[in-house]
């Protein structure tokens, strides 16, 4: 990434990338205590780094440059390998700038995008009713984007981070799909997206933002449909005896995965985005598999939740090896933009959100209790 402003004159630092996950020792300092604490928390959360006080391979120095700008420099302890320049990032506030500066370093050291500057949408009962909130990854700032005073469920971002589609009950008392326009924050605009007879749920944008997949029961059975991003040109994709739910798009938008229960209990299936027959995913780990989430960087991986004992576990199915990897107790997984981490719901009554690093299998809570059903987006600058 080009260096901004005066940092362009700073000499390039030559460093070595360590390819072993979880084994890159770094030190982190900041020009303010809050900045230092935030970035230590971010890099400790990631999983590919160990924050140490001595013996660091790379020393990261974060400096506040004005109210909304952060510069990070990297002092390498050993030479050779890739070249990394200092980075300067500007955001809506200092922590957004810091997140983005940290992500620049993650990309330099691992060759994979960082996820610190991502945004969360999730449900919360903080106001008494279930409403949609948005926040940064570590919850420095929360914003309520609904005040329905009725159930609001399953928010999903558009890829540009300017819209959220969710299942709302506030108009009719029945589940309808509602679209929120966030382009004018703090003011938001809402409009009905799908409010057909029956249930209207499961709205999720395609990776290019041009289409929406959803589950409608206007035919008498819960079936998979797609439409344009404005809700027009609705097309039915399935006609089964099962109840479809929780669609998720393949990274290239060519396929969808859904949960369906033709035999009475939900399992996972894929289908062409143009329509056709459902094809079962042979997870073979549980007779109850739901809430699939397709990895945005690796089309071979789908995360899902599976019944295990009296609860649920987070699992990942690999199409290339036809194998399943089990992780932690939890539900409602959602991949981050780097394809390495999952945001998921921990526990129940009340729930909270956590980050799961699929490389190290380490899980870290990131919200207080009372948050669930997260959607993650990494909007363009």
C-alpha positions in Angstrom: 0.0 0.0 0.0 1.4 3.5 -0.8 2.5 5.5 2.1 0.5 8.7 2.7 1.8 12.1 3.3 5.2 12.6 5.0 5.5 8.8 5.6 6.4 8.5 1.9 9.9 9.7 2.7 10.5 7.0 5.3 12.9 4.3 4.2 11.5 0.9 3.3 12.0 -1.7 6.1 13.0 -5.2 5.0 11.5 -8.0 7.0 10.9 -11.7 6.9 7.5 -13.3 6.8 7.1 -16.2 9.2 4.7 -18.7 7.6 3.8 -20.7 10.7 0.4 -19.8 12.1 0.4 -18.5 15.6 4.2 -18.2 15.8 5.0 -14.7 14.8 6.2 -12.9 18.0 5.6 -9.1 17.9 5.7 -6.2 20.2 3.1 -3.5 20.1 3.4 0.0 21.4 1.2 3.1 20.9 1.4 6.8 21.3 -1.5 6.7 23.7 -2.5 4.0 26.3 -5.9 3.5 24.5 -4.3 3.0 21.1 -1.7 0.6 22.5 -4.3 -1.4 24.4 -6.6 -1.7 21.4 -3.9 -2.9 19.0 -2.5 -5.4 21.5 -6.1 -6.8 21.8 -6.5 -7.0 18.0 -3.2 -8.8 17.3 -3.7 -11.1 20.3 -7.2 -11.9 18.9 -5.9 -12.8 15.4 -4.1 -16.1 16.1 -1.2 -15.7 13.7 0.7 -13.5 16.2 1.9 -13.6 19.8 2.2 -10.3 21.5 5.4 -10.3 23.6 7.3 -7.9 25.8 10.7 -9.2 24.7 12.1 -11.4 21.9 9.8 -9.9 19.3 10.5 -10.6 15.6 8.7 -7.4 14.6 8.1 -4.3 16.7 4.9 -2.4 15.7 4.6 1.3 16.6 1.2 2.9 16.3 1.0 6.7 16.4 -2.0 9.0 16.5 -1.6 11.7 13.8 -4.5 14.1 14.4 -7.9 13.0 15.6 -8.8 10.4 13.0 -5.4 9.3 11.5 -3.0 6.6 12.7 0.4 5.7 11.4 2.1 2.4 12.0 5.7 1.6 11.5 7.4 -1.8 11.6 10.8 -2.3 13.0 12.1 -5.7 11.9 14.6 -7.5 14.1 15.9 -9.6 11.3 16.5 -8.9 7.6 15.5 -10.6 4.3 12.2 -11.6 2.8 9.4 -9.1 1.9 9.5 -5.4 2.0 7.1 -3.4 4.2 6.6 0.3 4.2 5.0 2.3 7.1 1.3 2.9 6.7 -1.0 5.8 7.5 -4.7 5.3 7.6 -7.6 7.7 8.2 -11.1 6.7 9.5 -14.3 8.1 10.9 -12.6 8.0 14.3 -9.2 7.1 15.7 -10.0 3.5 16.3 -11.3 2.9 12.8 -8.0 4.3 11.5 -6.1 2.1 13.9 -8.0 -1.0 12.8 -7.1 -0.3 9.2 -3.5 0.4 10.0 -3.3 -2.9 11.8 -4.9 -4.7 8.9 -2.2 -3.2 6.6 0.4 -4.9 8.8 -1.5 -8.2 8.9 -1.5 -8.2 5.1 2.2 -7.4 4.9 3.2 -10.2 7.4 0.8 -13.0 6.3 -0.2 -12.1 2.8 -3.8 -12.4 3.8 -6.2 -9.4 4.5 -6.8 -8.4 8.1 -10.3 -8.3 9.6 -9.9 -5.7 12.4 -11.8 -3.0 10.5 -14.8 -5.1 9.8 -18.3 -4.2 11.0 -20.8 -6.3 12.8 -24.6 -6.3 12.6 -26.3 -8.4 15.3 -29.5 -8.7 17.4 -29.7 -7.5 21.0 -32.3 -7.2 23.7 -30.7 -4.3 25.4 -33.8 -2.1 24.9 -36.2 -4.9 26.0 -37.2 -5.9 22.5 -35.0 -7.7 20.0 -33.4 -5.0 17.8 -30.6 -4.7 15.2 -27.3 -3.1 16.3 -24.1 -2.4 14.4 -20.7 -2.0 15.9 -17.0 -2.2 15.1 -15.3 -5.6 15.8 -14.4 -5.0 19.4 -17.5 -2.9 20.3 -16.0 0.5 20.9 -19.2 2.0 19.4 -22.7 0.6 19.1 -25.4 2.0 17.0 -29.0 0.8 17.1 -30.4 0.8 13.5 -33.9 -0.5 14.4 -36.4 0.6 17.0 -39.2 -1.7 16.0 -40.3 -2.7 19.5 -40.9 -6.1 17.9 -38.7 -9.0 17.0 -36.0 -8.1 14.5 -33.9 -11.1 13.4 -31.1 -12.4 11.2 -29.5 -9.2 9.8 -27.3 -9.5 6.7 -25.0 -6.8 5.3 -24.8 -5.8 1.7 -21.1 -6.2 0.5 -20.6 -2.4 0.4 -21.7 -2.0 4.0 -24.5 0.5 3.2 -27.5 -1.8 3.6 -28.8 -4.5 5.9 -31.6 -6.9 5.1 -33.3 -8.5 8.1 -36.5 -10.4 9.2 -38.9 -8.1 11.0 -42.2 -8.5 12.6 -43.1 -4.9 13.4 -45.5 -4.1 10.5 -47.8 -7.2 10.4 -46.7 -9.4 13.3 -45.6 -11.9 10.7 -42.0 -12.3 9.4 -41.3 -9.9 6.5 -38.0 -9.0 4.9 -37.0 -5.4 5.6 -34.2 -3.4 3.9 -32.3 -0.7 5.9 -30.4 2.0 4.1 -27.4 3.1 6.2 -26.0 5.6 3.8 -27.3 8.6 5.8 -26.2 7.4 9.3 -27.0 8.3 12.0 -30.4 8.6 10.2 -31.5 5.4 8.6 -34.3 4.6 6.0 -36.3 1.4 6.0 -38.6 -0.2 3.5 -40.3 -3.5 3.0 -38.3 -5.8 0.8 -40.6 -8.9 0.7 -43.9 -9.1 2.5 -45.8 -11.9 0.7 -48.4 -14.1 2.3 -46.7 -16.5 4.7 -43.2 -16.1 5.9 -40.4 -14.1 4.4 -37.0 -14.8 5.9 -33.4 -15.6 5.2 -32.5 -12.6 3.1 -28.8 -12.5 2.1 -27.0 -10.5 -0.5 -24.9 -12.1 -3.2 -21.1 -11.5 -3.1 -21.4 -8.8 -5.8 -24.4 -7.2 -4.2 -26.6 -7.6 -7.2 -28.9 -10.3 -6.0 -30.7 -11.4 -2.8 -31.5 -15.0 -1.8 -34.4 -15.5 0.5 -36.9 -18.1 1.8 -40.6 -17.5 1.0 -43.5 -19.6 1.9 -46.1 -18.0 -0.2 -46.5 -21.2 -2.2 -47.5 -23.0 1.0 -44.0 -24.4 1.6 -40.7 -22.7 2.6 -38.8 -22.5 -0.7 -35.6 -20.8 -1.9 -35.9 -17.8 -4.1 -33.6 -15.1 -5.6 -34.3 -11.6 -6.7 -32.5 -8.5 -7.9 -31.0 -6.3 -5.1 -34.1 -4.1 -5.2 -36.5 -7.0 -4.7 -37.6 -7.2 -8.3 -37.5 -10.2 -10.7 -38.1 -12.8 -8.1 -37.2 -16.4 -9.2 -38.1 -19.6 -7.4 -35.2 -22.0 -7.2 -36.6 -25.0 -5.3 -39.7 -27.1 -5.2 -39.3 -29.7 -2.5 -41.2 -31.4 0.2 -38.7 -30.1 2.8 -38.4 -26.7 4.4 -35.5 -24.7 3.1 -33.7 -22.1 5.3 -30.6 -20.0 5.8 -29.2 -19.6 2.3 -25.6 -18.6 1.8 -23.8 -17.8 -1.5 -20.6 -19.3 -2.9 -17.8 -16.8 -3.3 -18.3 -16.5 -7.0 -22.1 -16.3 -6.7 -22.7 -19.4 -8.9 -24.2 -21.6 -6.2 -26.0 -21.4 -2.9 -26.0 -23.7 0.1 -29.2 -24.1 2.2 -30.5 -26.2 5.0 -33.4 -28.4 4.1 -35.3 -31.1 6.0 -37.0 -33.5 3.4 -36.6 -36.3 5.9 -37.7 -34.4 9.0 -34.4 -33.0 10.2 -32.3 -30.3 8.6 -29.2 -31.2 6.6 -27.1 -29.2 4.2 -27.5 -29.0 0.4 -26.2 -27.0 -2.5 -28.0 -25.7 -5.6 -27.0 -23.7 -8.7 -27.9 -20.0 -8.5 -29.8 -20.6 -11.7 -32.0 -23.2 -10.1 -32.1 -27.0 -10.4 -31.9 -29.9 -8.0 -30.6 -29.8 -4.5 -27.4 -31.8 -4.0 -26.6 -33.1 -0.5 -23.4 -32.2 1.4 -22.2 -35.4 3.0 -21.2 -34.0 6.4 -22.0 -37.3 8.1 -21.4 -35.7 11.5 -24.9 -35.1 12.7 -28.5 -35.7 11.7 -29.1 -32.0 12.4 -27.0 -29.5 10.4 -28.1 -25.9 9.8 -27.0 -22.2 9.4 -24.4 -22.8 6.6 -21.9 -20.0 5.9 -19.7 -20.2 2.7 -16.1 -19.2 3.1 -15.6 -15.9 1.1 -12.0 -16.8 0.1 -12.0 -20.6 -0.1 -14.9 -22.1 -2.0 -14.1 -25.6 -0.6 -15.1 -24.6 2.9 -18.6 -24.2 4.5 -19.1 -23.5 8.2 -22.3 -24.7 9.9 -23.8 -25.6 13.2 -24.5 -29.2 14.0 -26.5 -30.8 16.9 -24.2 -32.4 19.4 -25.6 -33.8 22.6 -27.9 -31.3 24.1 -26.4 -28.3 22.2 -24.7 -27.3 19.0 -21.1 -27.2 17.7 -19.4 -25.2 15.0 -18.2 -27.4 12.2 -16.4 -26.8 8.8 -17.0 -29.0 5.8 -14.2 -29.2 3.2 -15.4 -30.2 -0.3 -11.9 -31.0 -1.4 -11.4 -33.7 1.2 -15.0 -34.5 2.1 -14.1 -34.1 5.7 -15.5 -32.2 8.7 -13.5 -30.3 11.3 -15.2 -29.8 14.7 -14.4 -26.7 16.7 -16.4 -25.3 19.7 -19.8 -25.3 21.2 -21.9 -22.5 19.5 -24.2 -21.6 16.7 -24.8 -19.2 13.8 -21.3 -19.0 12.4 -20.4 -16.3 9.9 -17.0 -16.0 8.1 -15.0 -12.8 8.2 -13.4 -11.4 5.1 -10.0 -13.1 5.6 -11.6 -16.6 5.4 -9.7 -17.6 8.6 -12.0 -16.4 11.4 -15.7 -17.1 12.3 -18.0 -14.8 14.2 -20.5 -17.0 16.1 -23.0 -17.1 18.9 -21.8 -18.4 22.3 -24.3 -19.9 24.7 -27.9 -19.1 25.1 -30.2 -17.0 27.3 -28.3 -14.7 27.1 -26.0 -15.3 24.2 -22.8 -13.4 23.3 -20.6 -13.1 20.2 -17.2 -14.6 19.9 -14.4 -14.9 17.3 -13.1 -18.4 16.4 -9.7 -18.7 14.8 -10.0 -21.8 12.6 -6.2 -22.2 12.4 -5.5 -22.4 16.1 -9.1 -23.3 17.2 -8.9 -20.6 19.8 -12.2 -18.8 20.6 -12.5 -15.3 22.2 -15.7 -13.5 23.3 -15.9 -10.1 21.8 -19.2 -8.8 23.2 -20.9 -8.7 26.5 -23.9 -11.1 26.9 -27.1 -10.3 25.1 -25.8 -10.4 21.4 -26.5 -13.1 18.8 -27.0 -13.8 15.0 -24.1 -11.7 13.7 -23.3 -10.7 10.2 -19.9 -9.4 9.2 -18.8 -7.0 6.5 -15.5 -5.4 5.5 -16.6 -2.3 3.5 -14.3 -0.7 1.0 -12.5 2.5 2.2 
